[in-house]
Amino acid sequence: MRDADKPFDDADLEKGRLLFSRPCRFMLGVVSLDKLPEATLPEVCMAGRSNVGKSSLINALTGTRALARTSDTPGRTQEVNFFSLDDRLLLADLPGYGYARAPQDQVKKWTRLVKSYLRGRPNLRRVFLLVDSRHGLKDSDRDIMSMLDTAAVNYQIVLTKTDKLRGDALESVMAKTQQELAKHGASHPLILCTSSTRSEGLDHVRAEIAAIADN
């Protein structure tokens, strides 16, 4: 198995490509924990602040335009949406936490659902914690990271929208993020960098997910 902090080799990338060449289908959306699908397959999820690009990343990874609903309006995803990838792995798209253009009681409800899901899902193998590369880690991200540390749930930072950065800005935000990750026991050491609009870094995310599906 590939070392967690080492770059991907050609075999890793090919496994990711093959997995995501297989069918990925929407299963269901849930608004309460008692409606979650049976925990029989390994599962990964996309978590992050509102409008960070979770649904866009799922669509880019699967090579589709509308598998996961996207919107420019923060807070559009209002439930945990589950997708089955080749009947080998479940992929969950979570409501965004933090700012959203929605009533505060609704935002609090989504946040409770997200936190309860992240703490208590027994088959959850990895949380891909998406962070807008233009802004870096926010306090709401740090709250989730601390909660995952306490629950001993493995998570990996995915910097999104990297096409929006210029010059050495990406290297700077990566260095700052890596420095913070050193303080968190449940964090994966390798930061992933992606641009859904330019299809950059997707092969690395696919490779990570394929490795999880194989174990």
Disulfide bonds with the S-S distance in Angstrom:
none
